[in-house]
Structure formats: structure tokens, C-alpha cells
């Protein structure tokens, strides 16, 4: 099975959120970088057309609720 660009984007967003959280816990994030900015930098240009702020928010809400249950 081949992933669609949207599925790839969702996977990269979820990974970006996880890495951002780890860096945040360690205190090793660059100054003044938001999770949104961090995720934007993680998504390759080839699939950025699938990226929206709503999708980032939706993935964040899902990942957050999945880890809290």
C-alpha cells in the first residue's frame, strides 16, 4: 500500500508534534518557536500543498487525546 500525500502529511505532523514535545521537555527548543512553526519546518516542500493550520490542529487534538486516555 502506498500512502497518499495527505497521509504522509499527517504522519509528519504527528512526528513533528512528538519531537517538539521532547525538545520542550528537555528545554532545547530555539527561542520563540511555536509548535506550529516547528511542524511547518518539518514538512517537506513536496507535500506542503496538503498542509493547513486546521490539519495541524486536528492532528494535535487527536494525538493529545490519544495519549491522555
mmCIF file of the N, C-alpha and C atoms, coordinates in Angstrom:
data_MODEL
# 
_entry.id   MODEL 
# 
loop_
_atom_site.group_PDB 
_atom_site.id 
_atom_site.type_symbol 
_atom_site.label_atom_id 
_atom_site.label_alt_id 
_atom_site.label_comp_id 
_atom_site.label_asym_id 
_atom_site.label_entity_id 
_atom_site.label_seq_id 
_atom_site.pdbx_PDB_ins_code 
_atom_site.Cartn_x 
_atom_site.Cartn_y 
_atom_site.Cartn_z 
_atom_site.occupancy 
_atom_site.B_iso_or_equiv 
_atom_site.pdbx_formal_charge 
_atom_site.auth_seq_id 
_atom_site.auth_comp_id 
_atom_site.auth_asym_id 
_atom_site.auth_atom_id 
_atom_site.pdbx_PDB_model_num 
ATOM 1   N N  . UNK A 1 1  ? 0.835  -1.173 0.000  1.00 0.00 ? 1  UNK A N  1 
ATOM 2   C CA . UNK A 1 1  ? 0.000  0.000  0.000  1.00 0.00 ? 1  UNK A CA 1 
ATOM 3   C C  . UNK A 1 1  ? 0.887  1.247  0.000  1.00 0.00 ? 1  UNK A C  1 
ATOM 4   N N  . UNK A 1 2  ? 0.548  2.183  -0.842 1.00 0.00 ? 2  UNK A N  1 
ATOM 5   C CA . UNK A 1 2  ? 1.274  3.437  -0.928 1.00 0.00 ? 2  UNK A CA 1 
ATOM 6   C C  . UNK A 1 2  ? 0.485  4.513  -0.195 1.00 0.00 ? 2  UNK A C  1 
ATOM 7   N N  . UNK A 1 3  ? 1.161  5.284  0.629  1.00 0.00 ? 3  UNK A N  1 
ATOM 8   C CA . UNK A 1 3  ? 0.497  6.367  1.348  1.00 0.00 ? 3  UNK A CA 1 
ATOM 9   C C  . UNK A 1 3  ? 0.197  7.528  0.411  1.00 0.00 ? 3  UNK A C  1 
ATOM 10  N N  . UNK A 1 4  ? -0.934 8.158  0.639  1.00 0.00 ? 4  UNK A N  1 
ATOM 11  C CA . UNK A 1 4  ? -1.256 9.374  -0.111 1.00 0.00 ? 4  UNK A CA 1 
ATOM 12  C C  . UNK A 1 4  ? -0.455 10.530 0.480  1.00 0.00 ? 4  UNK A C  1 
ATOM 13  N N  . UNK A 1 5  ? -0.393 11.638 -0.230 1.00 0.00 ? 5  UNK A N  1 
ATOM 14  C CA . UNK A 1 5  ? 0.310  12.809 0.299  1.00 0.00 ? 5  UNK A CA 1 
ATOM 15  C C  . UNK A 1 5  ? -0.333 13.306 1.590  1.00 0.00 ? 5  UNK A C  1 
ATOM 16  N N  . UNK A 1 6  ? -1.659 13.214 1.702  1.00 0.00 ? 6  UNK A N  1 
ATOM 17  C CA . UNK A 1 6  ? -2.326 13.649 2.933  1.00 0.00 ? 6  UNK A CA 1 
ATOM 18  C C  . UNK A 1 6  ? -1.930 12.746 4.097  1.00 0.00 ? 6  UNK A C  1 
ATOM 19  N N  . UNK A 1 7  ? -1.863 11.441 3.870  1.00 0.00 ? 7  UNK A N  1 
ATOM 20  C CA . UNK A 1 7  ? -1.449 10.514 4.922  1.00 0.00 ? 7  UNK A CA 1 
ATOM 21  C C  . UNK A 1 7  ? -0.001 10.767 5.330  1.00 0.00 ? 7  UNK A C  1 
ATOM 22  N N  . UNK A 1 8  ? 0.855  11.032 4.366  1.00 0.00 ? 8  UNK A N  1 
ATOM 23  C CA . UNK A 1 8  ? 2.246  11.369 4.676  1.00 0.00 ? 8  UNK A CA 1 
ATOM 24  C C  . UNK A 1 8  ? 2.324  12.645 5.503  1.00 0.00 ? 8  UNK A C  1 
ATOM 25  N N  . UNK A 1 9  ? 1.514  13.630 5.136  1.00 0.00 ? 9  UNK A N  1 
ATOM 26  C CA . UNK A 1 9  ? 1.498  14.898 5.855  1.00 0.00 ? 9  UNK A CA 1 
ATOM 27  C C  . UNK A 1 9  ? 1.052  14.694 7.295  1.00 0.00 ? 9  UNK A C  1 
ATOM 28  N N  . UNK A 1 10 ? 0.024  13.892 7.503  1.00 0.00 ? 10 UNK A N  1 
ATOM 29  C CA . UNK A 1 10 ? -0.469 13.605 8.852  1.00 0.00 ? 10 UNK A CA 1 
ATOM 30  C C  . UNK A 1 10 ? 0.621  12.907 9.679  1.00 0.00 ? 10 UNK A C  1 
ATOM 31  N N  . UNK A 1 11 ? 1.315  11.957 9.084  1.00 0.00 ? 11 UNK A N  1 
ATOM 32  C CA . UNK A 1 11 ? 2.394  11.261 9.793  1.00 0.00 ? 11 UNK A CA 1 
ATOM 33  C C  . UNK A 1 11 ? 3.509  12.229 10.179 1.00 0.00 ? 11 UNK A C  1 
ATOM 34  N N  . UNK A 1 12 ? 3.863  13.112 9.275  1.00 0.00 ? 12 UNK A N  1 
ATOM 35  C CA . UNK A 1 12 ? 4.931  14.080 9.553  1.00 0.00 ? 12 UNK A CA 1 
ATOM 36  C C  . UNK A 1 12 ? 4.500  15.075 10.624 1.00 0.00 ? 12 UNK A C  1 
ATOM 37  N N  . UNK A 1 13 ? 3.243  15.502 10.575 1.00 0.00 ? 13 UNK A N  1 
ATOM 38  C CA . UNK A 1 13 ? 2.726  16.411 11.613 1.00 0.00 ? 13 UNK A CA 1 
ATOM 39  C C  . UNK A 1 13 ? 2.801  15.729 12.980 1.00 0.00 ? 13 UNK A C  1 
ATOM 40  N N  . UNK A 1 14 ? 2.319  14.478 13.067 1.00 0.00 ? 14 UNK A N  1 
ATOM 41  C CA . UNK A 1 14 ? 2.345  13.753 14.338 1.00 0.00 ? 14 UNK A CA 1 
ATOM 42  C C  . UNK A 1 14 ? 3.769  13.593 14.849 1.00 0.00 ? 14 UNK A C  1 
ATOM 43  N N  . UNK A 1 15 ? 4.691  13.282 13.959 1.00 0.00 ? 15 UNK A N  1 
ATOM 44  C CA . UNK A 1 15 ? 6.088  13.158 14.338 1.00 0.00 ? 15 UNK A CA 1 
ATOM 45  C C  . UNK A 1 15 ? 6.649  14.505 14.801 1.00 0.00 ? 15 UNK A C  1 
ATOM 46  N N  . UNK A 1 16 ? 6.316  15.563 14.088 1.00 0.00 ? 16 UNK A N  1 
ATOM 47  C CA . UNK A 1 16 ? 6.781  16.897 14.471 1.00 0.00 ? 16 UNK A CA 1 
ATOM 48  C C  . UNK A 1 16 ? 6.288  17.297 15.849 1.00 0.00 ? 16 UNK A C  1 
ATOM 49  N N  . UNK A 1 17 ? 5.029  16.978 16.141 1.00 0.00 ? 17 UNK A N  1 
ATOM 50  C CA . UNK A 1 17 ? 4.470  17.278 17.465 1.00 0.00 ? 17 UNK A CA 1 
ATOM 51  C C  . UNK A 1 17 ? 5.225  16.505 18.544 1.00 0.00 ? 17 UNK A C  1 
ATOM 52  N N  . UNK A 1 18 ? 5.512  15.232 18.278 1.00 0.00 ? 18 UNK A N  1 
ATOM 53  C CA . UNK A 1 18 ? 6.241  14.410 19.253 1.00 0.00 ? 18 UNK A CA 1 
ATOM 54  C C  . UNK A 1 18 ? 7.651  14.954 19.497 1.00 0.00 ? 18 UNK A C  1 
ATOM 55  N N  . UNK A 1 19 ? 8.350  15.289 18.430 1.00 0.00 ? 19 UNK A N  1 
ATOM 56  C CA . UNK A 1 19 ? 9.716  15.808 18.562 1.00 0.00 ? 19 UNK A CA 1 
ATOM 57  C C  . UNK A 1 19 ? 9.696  17.162 19.277 1.00 0.00 ? 19 UNK A C  1 
ATOM 58  N N  . UNK A 1 20 ? 8.744  18.019 18.932 1.00 0.00 ? 20 UNK A N  1 
ATOM 59  C CA . UNK A 1 20 ? 8.613  19.317 19.596 1.00 0.00 ? 20 UNK A CA 1 
ATOM 60  C C  . UNK A 1 20 ? 8.418  19.111 21.103 1.00 0.00 ? 20 UNK A C  1 
ATOM 61  N N  . UNK A 1 21 ? 7.558  18.169 21.468 1.00 0.00 ? 21 UNK A N  1 
ATOM 62  C CA . UNK A 1 21 ? 7.296  17.903 22.887 1.00 0.00 ? 21 UNK A CA 1 
ATOM 63  C C  . UNK A 1 21 ? 8.552  17.428 23.610 1.00 0.00 ? 21 UNK A C  1 
ATOM 64  N N  . UNK A 1 22 ? 9.321  16.569 22.959 1.00 0.00 ? 22 UNK A N  1 
ATOM 65  C CA . UNK A 1 22 ? 10.572 16.082 23.564 1.00 0.00 ? 22 UNK A CA 1 
ATOM 66  C C  . UNK A 1 22 ? 11.551 17.233 23.754 1.00 0.00 ? 22 UNK A C  1 
ATOM 67  N N  . UNK A 1 23 ? 11.739 18.041 22.723 1.00 0.00 ? 23 UNK A N  1 
ATOM 68  C CA . UNK A 1 23 ? 12.635 19.194 22.834 1.00 0.00 ? 23 UNK A CA 1 
ATOM 69  C C  . UNK A 1 23 ? 12.160 20.158 23.914 1.00 0.00 ? 23 UNK A C  1 
ATOM 70  N N  . UNK A 1 24 ? 10.847 20.341 24.011 1.00 0.00 ? 24 UNK A N  1 
ATOM 71  C CA . UNK A 1 24 ? 10.296 21.243 25.016 1.00 0.00 ? 24 UNK A CA 1 
ATOM 72  C C  . UNK A 1 24 ? 10.588 20.726 26.421 1.00 0.00 ? 24 UNK A C  1 
ATOM 73  N N  . UNK A 1 25 ? 10.412 19.413 26.631 1.00 0.00 ? 25 UNK A N  1 
ATOM 74  C CA . UNK A 1 25 ? 10.702 18.818 27.933 1.00 0.00 ? 25 UNK A CA 1 
ATOM 75  C C  . UNK A 1 25 ? 12.172 18.969 28.312 1.00 0.00 ? 25 UNK A C  1 
ATOM 76  N N  . UNK A 1 26 ? 13.051 18.856 27.326 1.00 0.00 ? 26 UNK A N  1 
ATOM 77  C CA . UNK A 1 26 ? 14.496 18.974 27.565 1.00 0.00 ? 26 UNK A CA 1 
ATOM 78  C C  . UNK A 1 26 ? 14.952 20.418 27.669 1.00 0.00 ? 26 UNK A C  1 
ATOM 79  N N  . UNK A 1 27 ? 14.093 21.345 27.281 1.00 0.00 ? 27 UNK A N  1 
ATOM 80  C CA . UNK A 1 27 ? 14.478 22.750 27.281 1.00 0.00 ? 27 UNK A CA 1 
ATOM 81  C C  . UNK A 1 27 ? 15.453 23.088 26.170 1.00 0.00 ? 27 UNK A C  1 
ATOM 82  N N  . UNK A 1 28 ? 15.385 22.348 25.061 1.00 0.00 ? 28 UNK A N  1 
ATOM 83  C CA . UNK A 1 28 ? 16.353 22.564 23.994 1.00 0.00 ? 28 UNK A CA 1 
ATOM 84  C C  . UNK A 1 28 ? 15.730 23.112 22.701 1.00 0.00 ? 28 UNK A C  1 
ATOM 85  N N  . UNK A 1 29 ? 14.590 23.767 22.832 1.00 0.00 ? 29 UNK A N  1 
ATOM 86  C CA . UNK A 1 29 ? 13.975 24.407 21.661 1.00 0.00 ? 29 UNK A CA 1 
ATOM 87  C C  . UNK A 1 29 ? 14.628 25.755 21.401 1.00 0.00 ? 29 UNK A C  1 
ATOM 88  N N  . UNK A 1 30 ? 14.727 26.137 20.136 1.00 0.00 ? 30 UNK A N  1 
ATOM 89  C CA . UNK A 1 30 ? 15.183 27.503 19.849 1.00 0.00 ? 30 UNK A CA 1 
ATOM 90  C C  . UNK A 1 30 ? 14.198 28.506 20.461 1.00 0.00 ? 30 UNK A C  1 
ATOM 91  N N  . UNK A 1 31 ? 14.669 29.667 20.784 1.00 0.00 ? 31 UNK A N  1 
ATOM 92  C CA . UNK A 1 31 ? 13.798 30.683 21.382 1.00 0.00 ? 31 UNK A CA 1 
ATOM 93  C C  . UNK A 1 31 ? 12.708 31.113 20.423 1.00 0.00 ? 31 UNK A C  1 
ATOM 94  N N  . UNK A 1 32 ? 11.552 31.366 20.969 1.00 0.00 ? 32 UNK A N  1 
ATOM 95  C CA . UNK A 1 32 ? 10.411 31.917 20.236 1.00 0.00 ? 32 UNK A CA 1 
ATOM 96  C C  . UNK A 1 32 ? 9.929  31.062 19.076 1.00 0.00 ? 32 UNK A C  1 
ATOM 97  N N  . UNK A 1 33 ? 10.026 29.756 19.179 1.00 0.00 ? 33 UNK A N  1 
ATOM 98  C CA . UNK A 1 33 ? 9.471  28.893 18.129 1.00 0.00 ? 33 UNK A CA 1 
ATOM 99  C C  . UNK A 1 33 ? 8.230  28.196 18.679 1.00 0.00 ? 33 UNK A C  1 
ATOM 100 N N  . UNK A 1 34 ? 7.159  28.298 17.929 1.00 0.00 ? 34 UNK A N  1 
ATOM 101 C CA . UNK A 1 34 ? 5.914  27.653 18.330 1.00 0.00 ? 34 UNK A CA 1 
ATOM 102 C C  . UNK A 1 34 ? 5.862  26.247 17.743 1.00 0.00 ? 34 UNK A C  1 
ATOM 103 N N  . UNK A 1 35 ? 4.947  25.448 18.260 1.00 0.00 ? 35 UNK A N  1 
ATOM 104 C CA . UNK A 1 35 ? 4.773  24.115 17.717 1.00 0.00 ? 35 UNK A CA 1 
ATOM 105 C C  . UNK A 1 35 ? 4.380  24.205 16.241 1.00 0.00 ? 35 UNK A C  1 
ATOM 106 N N  . UNK A 1 36 ? 3.525  25.146 15.906 1.00 0.00 ? 36 UNK A N  1 
ATOM 107 C CA . UNK A 1 36 ? 3.090  25.332 14.533 1.00 0.00 ? 36 UNK A CA 1 
ATOM 108 C C  . UNK A 1 36 ? 4.291  25.613 13.622 1.00 0.00 ? 36 UNK A C  1 
ATOM 109 N N  . UNK A 1 37 ? 5.163  26.531 14.032 1.00 0.00 ? 37 UNK A N  1 
ATOM 110 C CA . UNK A 1 37 ? 6.360  26.846 13.243 1.00 0.00 ? 37 UNK A CA 1 
ATOM 111 C C  . UNK A 1 37 ? 7.281  25.636 13.115 1.00 0.00 ? 37 UNK A C  1 
ATOM 112 N N  . UNK A 1 38 ? 7.419  24.899 14.206 1.00 0.00 ? 38 UNK A N  1 
ATOM 113 C CA . UNK A 1 38 ? 8.275  23.710 14.215 1.00 0.00 ? 38 UNK A CA 1 
ATOM 114 C C  . UNK A 1 38 ? 7.767  22.680 13.205 1.00 0.00 ? 38 UNK A C  1 
ATOM 115 N N  . UNK A 1 39 ? 6.452  22.445 13.226 1.00 0.00 ? 39 UNK A N  1 
ATOM 116 C CA . UNK A 1 39 ? 5.849  21.486 12.298 1.00 0.00 ? 39 UNK A CA 1 
ATOM 117 C C  . UNK A 1 39 ? 5.998  21.966 10.860 1.00 0.00 ? 39 UNK A C  1 
ATOM 118 N N  . UNK A 1 40 ? 5.793  23.260 10.624 1.00 0.00 ? 40 UNK A N  1 
ATOM 119 C CA . UNK A 1 40 ? 5.931  23.800 9.271  1.00 0.00 ? 40 UNK A CA 1 
ATOM 120 C C  . UNK A 1 40 ? 7.319  23.523 8.696  1.00 0.00 ? 40 UNK A C  1 
ATOM 121 N N  . UNK A 1 41 ? 8.328  23.621 9.541  1.00 0.00 ? 41 UNK A N  1 
ATOM 122 C CA . UNK A 1 41 ? 9.696  23.381 9.080  1.00 0.00 ? 41 UNK A CA 1 
ATOM 123 C C  . UNK A 1 41 ? 9.968  21.894 8.832  1.00 0.00 ? 41 UNK A C  1 
ATOM 124 N N  . UNK A 1 42 ? 9.167  21.021 9.441  1.00 0.00 ? 42 UNK A N  1 
ATOM 125 C CA . UNK A 1 42 ? 9.386  19.582 9.303  1.00 0.00 ? 42 UNK A CA 1 
ATOM 126 C C  . UNK A 1 42 ? 8.755  18.996 8.044  1.00 0.00 ? 42 UNK A C  1 
ATOM 127 N N  . UNK A 1 43 ? 7.789  19.689 7.479  1.00 0.00 ? 43 UNK A N  1 
ATOM 128 C CA . UNK A 1 43 ? 7.068  19.153 6.318  1.00 0.00 ? 43 UNK A CA 1 
ATOM 129 C C  . UNK A 1 43 ? 7.843  19.464 5.041  1.00 0.00 ? 43 UNK A C  1 
ATOM 130 N N  . UNK A 1 44 ? 8.171  18.432 4.266  1.00 0.00 ? 44 UNK A N  1 
ATOM 131 C CA . UNK A 1 44 ? 8.892  18.657 3.006  1.00 0.00 ? 44 UNK A CA 1 
ATOM 132 C C  . UNK A 1 44 ? 8.054  19.476 2.022  1.00 0.00 ? 44 UNK A C  1 
ATOM 133 N N  . UNK A 1 45 ? 8.742  20.263 1.204  1.00 0.00 ? 45 UNK A N  1 
ATOM 134 C CA . UNK A 1 45 ? 8.054  21.094 0.213  1.00 0.00 ? 45 UNK A CA 1 
ATOM 135 C C  . UNK A 1 45 ? 7.171  20.277 -0.718 1.00 0.00 ? 45 UNK A C  1 
ATOM 136 N N  . UNK A 1 46 ? 7.555  19.051 -1.001 1.00 0.00 ? 46 UNK A N  1 
ATOM 137 C CA . UNK A 1 46 ? 6.812  18.227 -1.955 1.00 0.00 ? 46 UNK A CA 1 
ATOM 138 C C  . UNK A 1 46 ? 5.394  17.891 -1.503 1.00 0.00 ? 46 UNK A C  1 
ATOM 139 N N  . UNK A 1 47 ? 5.110  17.999 -0.201 1.00 0.00 ? 47 UNK A N  1 
ATOM 140 C CA . UNK A 1 47 ? 3.754  17.711 0.267  1.00 0.00 ? 47 UNK A CA 1 
ATOM 141 C C  . UNK A 1 47 ? 3.129  18.871 1.047  1.00 0.00 ? 47 UNK A C  1 
ATOM 142 N N  . UNK A 1 48 ? 3.736  20.035 1.000  1.00 0.00 ? 48 UNK A N  1 
ATOM 143 C CA . UNK A 1 48 ? 3.189  21.190 1.720  1.00 0.00 ? 48 UNK A CA 1 
ATOM 144 C C  . UNK A 1 48 ? 1.821  21.618 1.213  1.00 0.00 ? 48 UNK A C  1 
ATOM 145 N N  . UNK A 1 49 ? 1.473  21.208 0.001  1.00 0.00 ? 49 UNK A N  1 
ATOM 146 C CA . UNK A 1 49 ? 0.157  21.593 -0.521 1.00 0.00 ? 49 UNK A CA 1 
ATOM 147 C C  . UNK A 1 49 ? -0.967 20.968 0.302  1.00 0.00 ? 49 UNK A C  1 
ATOM 148 N N  . UNK A 1 50 ? -0.687 19.894 1.004  1.00 0.00 ? 50 UNK A N  1 
ATOM 149 C CA . UNK A 1 50 ? -1.686 19.226 1.854  1.00 0.00 ? 50 UNK A CA 1 
ATOM 150 C C  . UNK A 1 50 ? -1.779 19.861 3.246  1.00 0.00 ? 50 UNK A C  1 
ATOM 151 N N  . UNK A 1 51 ? -0.820 20.696 3.594  1.00 0.00 ? 51 UNK A N  1 
ATOM 152 C CA . UNK A 1 51 ? -0.701 21.232 4.944  1.00 0.00 ? 51 UNK A CA 1 
ATOM 153 C C  . UNK A 1 51 ? -1.614 22.430 5.165  1.00 0.00 ? 51 UNK A C  1 
ATOM 154 N N  . UNK A 1 52 ? -2.399 22.366 6.224  1.00 0.00 ? 52 UNK A N  1 
ATOM 155 C CA . UNK A 1 52 ? -3.222 23.505 6.638  1.00 0.00 ? 52 UNK A CA 1 
ATOM 156 C C  . UNK A 1 52 ? -3.124 23.635 8.154  1.00 0.00 ? 52 UNK A C  1 
ATOM 157 N N  . UNK A 1 53 ? -3.413 24.816 8.651  1.00 0.00 ? 53 UNK A N  1 
ATOM 158 C CA . UNK A 1 53 ? -3.395 25.002 10.106 1.00 0.00 ? 53 UNK A CA 1 
ATOM 159 C C  . UNK A 1 53 ? -4.481 24.154 10.766 1.00 0.00 ? 53 UNK A C  1 
ATOM 160 N N  . UNK A 1 54 ? -5.602 23.968 10.069 1.00 0.00 ? 54 UNK A N  1 
ATOM 161 C CA . UNK A 1 54 ? -6.682 23.137 10.607 1.00 0.00 ? 54 UNK A CA 1 
ATOM 162 C C  . UNK A 1 54 ? -6.231 21.681 10.755 1.00 0.00 ? 54 UNK A C  1 
ATOM 163 N N  . UNK A 1 55 ? -5.458 21.195 9.769  1.00 0.00 ? 55 UNK A N  1 
ATOM 164 C CA . UNK A 1 55 ? -4.973 19.818 9.846  1.00 0.00 ? 55 UNK A CA 1 
ATOM 165 C C  . UNK A 1 55 ? -3.988 19.668 11.004 1.00 0.00 ? 55 UNK A C  1 
ATOM 166 N N  . UNK A 1 56 ? -3.119 20.639 11.189 1.00 0.00 ? 56 UNK A N  1 
ATOM 167 C CA . UNK A 1 56 ? -2.186 20.593 12.322 1.00 0.00 ? 56 UNK A CA 1 
ATOM 168 C C  . UNK A 1 56 ? -2.969 20.565 13.627 1.00 0.00 ? 56 UNK A C  1 
ATOM 169 N N  . UNK A 1 57 ? -3.968 21.432 13.751 1.00 0.00 ? 57 UNK A N  1 
ATOM 170 C CA . UNK A 1 57 ? -4.797 21.463 14.960 1.00 0.00 ? 57 UNK A CA 1 
ATOM 171 C C  . UNK A 1 57 ? -5.517 20.139 15.185 1.00 0.00 ? 57 UNK A C  1 
ATOM 172 N N  . UNK A 1 58 ? -6.072 19.580 14.115 1.00 0.00 ? 58 UNK A N  1 
ATOM 173 C CA . UNK A 1 58 ? -6.810 18.326 14.226 1.00 0.00 ? 58 UNK A CA 1 
ATOM 174 C C  . UNK A 1 58 ? -5.901 17.187 14.675 1.00 0.00 ? 58 UNK A C  1 
ATOM 175 N N  . UNK A 1 59 ? -4.711 17.110 14.098 1.00 0.00 ? 59 UNK A N  1 
ATOM 176 C CA . UNK A 1 59 ? -3.763 16.067 14.495 1.00 0.00 ? 59 UNK A CA 1 
ATOM 177 C C  . UNK A 1 59 ? -3.323 16.288 15.941 1.00 0.00 ? 59 UNK A C  1 
ATOM 178 N N  . UNK A 1 60 ? -3.073 17.534 16.336 1.00 0.00 ? 60 UNK A N  1 
ATOM 179 C CA . UNK A 1 60 ? -2.664 17.834 17.709 1.00 0.00 ? 60 UNK A CA 1 
ATOM 180 C C  . UNK A 1 60 ? -3.737 17.403 18.703 1.00 0.00 ? 60 UNK A C  1 
ATOM 181 N N  . UNK A 1 61 ? -4.986 17.727 18.413 1.00 0.00 ? 61 UNK A N  1 
ATOM 182 C CA . UNK A 1 61 ? -6.085 17.345 19.306 1.00 0.00 ? 61 UNK A CA 1 
ATOM 183 C C  . UNK A 1 61 ? -6.176 15.824 19.415 1.00 0.00 ? 61 UNK A C  1 
ATOM 184 N N  . UNK A 1 62 ? -6.062 15.139 18.283 1.00 0.00 ? 62 UNK A N  1 
ATOM 185 C CA . UNK A 1 62 ? -6.143 13.679 18.302 1.00 0.00 ? 62 UNK A CA 1 
ATOM 186 C C  . UNK A 1 62 ? -4.983 13.071 19.092 1.00 0.00 ? 62 UNK A C  1 
ATOM 187 N N  . UNK A 1 63 ? -3.775 13.513 18.804 1.00 0.00 ? 63 UNK A N  1 
ATOM 188 C CA . UNK A 1 63 ? -2.602 12.962 19.497 1.00 0.00 ? 63 UNK A CA 1 
ATOM 189 C C  . UNK A 1 63 ? -2.689 13.249 20.991 1.00 0.00 ? 63 UNK A C  1 
ATOM 190 N N  . UNK A 1 64 ? -3.086 14.448 21.351 1.00 0.00 ? 64 UNK A N  1 
ATOM 191 C CA . UNK A 1 64 ? -3.206 14.809 22.766 1.00 0.00 ? 64 UNK A CA 1 
ATOM 192 C C  . UNK A 1 64 ? -4.242 13.954 23.482 1.00 0.00 ? 64 UNK A C  1 
ATOM 193 N N  . UNK A 1 65 ? -5.390 13.762 22.844 1.00 0.00 ? 65 UNK A N  1 
ATOM 194 C CA . UNK A 1 65 ? -6.443 12.976 23.495 1.00 0.00 ? 65 UNK A CA 1 
ATOM 195 C C  . UNK A 1 65 ? -6.086 11.492 23.521 1.00 0.00 ? 65 UNK A C  1 
ATOM 196 N N  . UNK A 1 66 ? -5.390 11.013 22.528 1.00 0.00 ? 66 UNK A N  1 
ATOM 197 C CA . UNK A 1 66 ? -4.996 9.592  22.499 1.00 0.00 ? 66 UNK A CA 1 
ATOM 198 C C  . UNK A 1 66 ? -3.996 9.276  23.603 1.00 0.00 ? 66 UNK A C  1 
ATOM 199 N N  . UNK A 1 67 ? -3.122 10.228 23.918 1.00 0.00 ? 67 UNK A N  1 
ATOM 200 C CA . UNK A 1 67 ? -2.110 9.994  24.958 1.00 0.00 ? 67 UNK A CA 1 
ATOM 201 C C  . UNK A 1 67 ? -2.655 10.218 26.356 1.00 0.00 ? 67 UNK A C  1 
ATOM 202 N N  . UNK A 1 68 ? -3.763 10.931 26.485 1.00 0.00 ? 68 UNK A N  1 
ATOM 203 C CA . UNK A 1 68 ? -4.294 11.211 27.820 1.00 0.00 ? 68 UNK A CA 1 
ATOM 204 C C  . UNK A 1 68 ? -5.303 10.175 28.264 1.00 0.00 ? 68 UNK A C  1 
ATOM 205 N N  . UNK A 1 69 ? -5.708 9.266  27.369 1.00 0.00 ? 69 UNK A N  1 
ATOM 206 C CA . UNK A 1 69 ? -6.712 8.279  27.775 1.00 0.00 ? 69 UNK A CA 1 
ATOM 207 C C  . UNK A 1 69 ? -6.104 6.976  28.197 1.00 0.00 ? 69 UNK A C  1 
# 
